[in-house]
Amino acid sequence: MKPKDATATVRLWGSYVDDKAIADPYYGGMNGFEEVYEQCVRYSNAFLDEVIGK
């Protein structure tokens, strides 16, 4: 699908930490939403560390 001369890549958010997809919090109650929030914060921090450099 990627053109031969393409230089950009598409990555899943979880690839910056543990290669896991962001969980669906719907069935986890309030705890599920808290866990997904924490997961998003970890992924965001790892993404920024890679893009900006640490």
Distance bins in CASP14 RR format, pairs under 12 A and 6 or more apart:
PFRMAT RR
TARGET T0000
AUTHOR 0000-0000-0000
RMODE 2
METHOD distances of the structure
MODEL  1
1 10 0 0 0 0 1 0 0 0 0 0 0
2 8 0 0 0 0 1 0 0 0 0 0 0
2 9 0 0 0 0 1 0 0 0 0 0 0
2 10 0 0 0 0 1 0 0 0 0 0 0
9 15 0 0 0 0 1 0 0 0 0 0 0
11 17 0 0 0 0 0 1 0 0 0 0 0
11 19 0 0 0 0 1 0 0 0 0 0 0
11 43 0 0 0 0 0 1 0 0 0 0 0
11 46 0 0 0 0 0 1 0 0 0 0 0
11 47 0 0 0 0 1 0 0 0 0 0 0
11 50 0 0 0 0 1 0 0 0 0 0 0
11 51 0 0 0 0 0 1 0 0 0 0 0
12 18 0 0 0 0 0 1 0 0 0 0 0
12 19 1 0 0 1 0 0 0 0 0 0 0
12 20 0 0 0 0 1 0 0 0 0 0 0
12 21 1 0 0 1 0 0 0 0 0 0 0
12 22 0 0 0 0 1 0 0 0 0 0 0
12 43 0 0 0 0 1 0 0 0 0 0 0
12 47 0 0 0 0 0 1 0 0 0 0 0
13 19 0 0 0 0 0 1 0 0 0 0 0
13 20 0 0 0 0 1 0 0 0 0 0 0
13 21 0 0 0 0 1 0 0 0 0 0 0
13 22 1 0 0 1 0 0 0 0 0 0 0
13 23 0 0 0 0 0 1 0 0 0 0 0
13 36 0 0 0 0 0 1 0 0 0 0 0
13 39 0 0 0 0 1 0 0 0 0 0 0
13 40 1 0 0 1 0 0 0 0 0 0 0
13 41 0 0 0 0 0 1 0 0 0 0 0
13 42 0 0 0 0 1 0 0 0 0 0 0
13 43 1 0 1 0 0 0 0 0 0 0 0
13 44 0 0 0 0 1 0 0 0 0 0 0
13 45 0 0 0 0 0 1 0 0 0 0 0
13 46 0 0 0 0 1 0 0 0 0 0 0
13 47 1 0 0 1 0 0 0 0 0 0 0
13 50 0 0 0 0 0 1 0 0 0 0 0
14 20 1 0 1 0 0 0 0 0 0 0 0
14 21 1 0 0 1 0 0 0 0 0 0 0
14 22 1 0 0 1 0 0 0 0 0 0 0
14 23 0 0 0 0 0 1 0 0 0 0 0
14 39 0 0 0 0 1 0 0 0 0 0 0
14 40 0 0 0 0 1 0 0 0 0 0 0
14 42 0 0 0 0 1 0 0 0 0 0 0
14 43 1 0 1 0 0 0 0 0 0 0 0
14 44 0 0 0 0 0 1 0 0 0 0 0
14 45 0 0 0 0 0 1 0 0 0 0 0
14 46 0 0 0 0 1 0 0 0 0 0 0
14 47 0 0 0 0 1 0 0 0 0 0 0
14 50 0 0 0 0 0 1 0 0 0 0 0
15 21 0 0 0 0 1 0 0 0 0 0 0
15 22 0 0 0 0 0 1 0 0 0 0 0
15 43 0 0 0 0 1 0 0 0 0 0 0
15 46 0 0 0 0 1 0 0 0 0 0 0
15 47 0 0 0 0 1 0 0 0 0 0 0
15 50 0 0 0 0 1 0 0 0 0 0 0
16 22 0 0 0 0 0 1 0 0 0 0 0
16 39 0 0 0 0 0 1 0 0 0 0 0
16 40 0 0 0 0 0 1 0 0 0 0 0
16 42 0 0 0 0 1 0 0 0 0 0 0
16 43 1 0 1 0 0 0 0 0 0 0 0
16 44 0 0 0 0 1 0 0 0 0 0 0
16 45 0 0 0 0 1 0 0 0 0 0 0
16 46 1 1 0 0 0 0 0 0 0 0 0
16 47 1 0 1 0 0 0 0 0 0 0 0
16 48 0 0 0 0 1 0 0 0 0 0 0
16 49 0 0 0 0 1 0 0 0 0 0 0
16 50 1 0 0 1 0 0 0 0 0 0 0
16 51 0 0 0 0 1 0 0 0 0 0 0
17 38 0 0 0 0 0 1 0 0 0 0 0
17 39 0 0 0 0 1 0 0 0 0 0 0
17 40 0 0 0 0 0 1 0 0 0 0 0
17 41 0 0 0 0 0 1 0 0 0 0 0
17 42 1 0 1 0 0 0 0 0 0 0 0
17 43 1 0 1 0 0 0 0 0 0 0 0
17 44 0 0 0 0 1 0 0 0 0 0 0
17 45 0 0 0 0 1 0 0 0 0 0 0
17 46 1 0 1 0 0 0 0 0 0 0 0
17 47 0 0 0 0 1 0 0 0 0 0 0
17 48 0 0 0 0 0 1 0 0 0 0 0
17 49 0 0 0 0 0 1 0 0 0 0 0
17 50 0 0 0 0 0 1 0 0 0 0 0
18 39 0 0 0 0 1 0 0 0 0 0 0
18 42 0 0 0 0 1 0 0 0 0 0 0
18 43 0 0 0 0 1 0 0 0 0 0 0
18 46 0 0 0 0 1 0 0 0 0 0 0
19 43 0 0 0 0 0 1 0 0 0 0 0
19 46 0 0 0 0 0 1 0 0 0 0 0
20 35 0 0 0 0 0 1 0 0 0 0 0
20 36 0 0 0 0 0 1 0 0 0 0 0
20 39 1 0 0 1 0 0 0 0 0 0 0
20 40 0 0 0 0 0 1 0 0 0 0 0
20 42 0 0 0 0 0 1 0 0 0 0 0
20 43 0 0 0 0 1 0 0 0 0 0 0
21 36 0 0 0 0 0 1 0 0 0 0 0
21 39 0 0 0 0 1 0 0 0 0 0 0
21 40 0 0 0 0 0 1 0 0 0 0 0
21 43 0 0 0 0 0 1 0 0 0 0 0
22 32 0 0 0 0 0 1 0 0 0 0 0
22 33 0 0 0 0 0 1 0 0 0 0 0
22 35 0 0 0 0 0 1 0 0 0 0 0
22 36 1 0 0 1 0 0 0 0 0 0 0
22 37 0 0 0 0 0 1 0 0 0 0 0
22 38 0 0 0 0 0 1 0 0 0 0 0
22 39 1 0 1 0 0 0 0 0 0 0 0
22 40 1 0 0 1 0 0 0 0 0 0 0
22 41 0 0 0 0 0 1 0 0 0 0 0
22 42 0 0 0 0 0 1 0 0 0 0 0
22 43 1 0 0 1 0 0 0 0 0 0 0
22 44 0 0 0 0 0 1 0 0 0 0 0
23 29 0 0 0 0 0 1 0 0 0 0 0
23 31 0 0 0 0 0 1 0 0 0 0 0
23 32 1 0 0 1 0 0 0 0 0 0 0
23 33 0 0 0 0 1 0 0 0 0 0 0
23 34 0 0 0 0 0 1 0 0 0 0 0
23 35 1 0 0 1 0 0 0 0 0 0 0
23 36 1 0 1 0 0 0 0 0 0 0 0
23 37 0 0 0 0 0 1 0 0 0 0 0
23 38 0 0 0 0 0 1 0 0 0 0 0
23 39 1 0 0 1 0 0 0 0 0 0 0
23 40 0 0 0 0 0 1 0 0 0 0 0
23 43 0 0 0 0 0 1 0 0 0 0 0
24 32 0 0 0 0 1 0 0 0 0 0 0
24 33 0 0 0 0 0 1 0 0 0 0 0
24 35 0 0 0 0 0 1 0 0 0 0 0
24 36 1 0 0 1 0 0 0 0 0 0 0
24 39 0 0 0 0 0 1 0 0 0 0 0
25 31 0 0 0 0 1 0 0 0 0 0 0
25 32 1 0 1 0 0 0 0 0 0 0 0
25 33 1 0 1 0 0 0 0 0 0 0 0
25 34 0 0 0 0 1 0 0 0 0 0 0
25 35 1 0 0 1 0 0 0 0 0 0 0
25 36 1 0 1 0 0 0 0 0 0 0 0
25 37 0 0 0 0 1 0 0 0 0 0 0
25 38 0 0 0 0 0 1 0 0 0 0 0
25 39 0 0 0 0 1 0 0 0 0 0 0
25 40 0 0 0 0 0 1 0 0 0 0 0
26 32 0 0 0 0 1 0 0 0 0 0 0
26 33 0 0 0 0 1 0 0 0 0 0 0
26 36 0 0 0 0 1 0 0 0 0 0 0
27 33 0 0 0 0 0 1 0 0 0 0 0
27 35 0 0 0 0 0 1 0 0 0 0 0
27 36 0 0 0 0 0 1 0 0 0 0 0
28 34 0 0 0 0 1 0 0 0 0 0 0
28 35 1 0 0 1 0 0 0 0 0 0 0
28 36 0 0 0 0 1 0 0 0 0 0 0
29 35 0 0 0 0 1 0 0 0 0 0 0
29 36 0 0 0 0 0 1 0 0 0 0 0
30 36 0 0 0 0 0 1 0 0 0 0 0
30 37 0 0 0 0 0 1 0 0 0 0 0
31 37 0 0 0 0 0 1 0 0 0 0 0
31 38 0 0 0 0 0 1 0 0 0 0 0
32 38 0 0 0 0 1 0 0 0 0 0 0
32 39 0 0 0 0 1 0 0 0 0 0 0
32 40 0 0 0 0 0 1 0 0 0 0 0
33 39 0 0 0 0 0 1 0 0 0 0 0
33 40 0 0 0 0 0 1 0 0 0 0 0
34 40 0 0 0 0 0 1 0 0 0 0 0
34 41 0 0 0 0 0 1 0 0 0 0 0
35 41 0 0 0 0 0 1 0 0 0 0 0
35 42 0 0 0 0 0 1 0 0 0 0 0
36 42 0 0 0 0 0 1 0 0 0 0 0
36 43 0 0 0 0 0 1 0 0 0 0 0
37 43 0 0 0 0 0 1 0 0 0 0 0
37 44 0 0 0 0 0 1 0 0 0 0 0
38 44 0 0 0 0 0 1 0 0 0 0 0
38 45 0 0 0 0 0 1 0 0 0 0 0
39 45 0 0 0 0 0 1 0 0 0 0 0
39 46 0 0 0 0 0 1 0 0 0 0 0
40 46 0 0 0 0 0 1 0 0 0 0 0
40 47 0 0 0 0 0 1 0 0 0 0 0
41 47 0 0 0 0 0 1 0 0 0 0 0
41 48 0 0 0 0 0 1 0 0 0 0 0
42 48 0 0 0 0 0 1 0 0 0 0 0
42 49 0 0 0 0 0 1 0 0 0 0 0
43 49 0 0 0 0 0 1 0 0 0 0 0
43 50 0 0 0 0 0 1 0 0 0 0 0
44 50 0 0 0 0 0 1 0 0 0 0 0
44 51 0 0 0 0 0 1 0 0 0 0 0
44 52 0 0 0 0 0 1 0 0 0 0 0
45 51 0 0 0 0 0 1 0 0 0 0 0
45 52 0 0 0 0 0 1 0 0 0 0 0
45 53 0 0 0 0 0 1 0 0 0 0 0
45 54 0 0 0 0 1 0 0 0 0 0 0
46 52 0 0 0 0 0 1 0 0 0 0 0
46 53 0 0 0 0 0 1 0 0 0 0 0
46 54 0 0 0 0 1 0 0 0 0 0 0
47 53 0 0 0 0 0 1 0 0 0 0 0
47 54 0 0 0 0 0 1 0 0 0 0 0
48 54 0 0 0 0 1 0 0 0 0 0 0
END
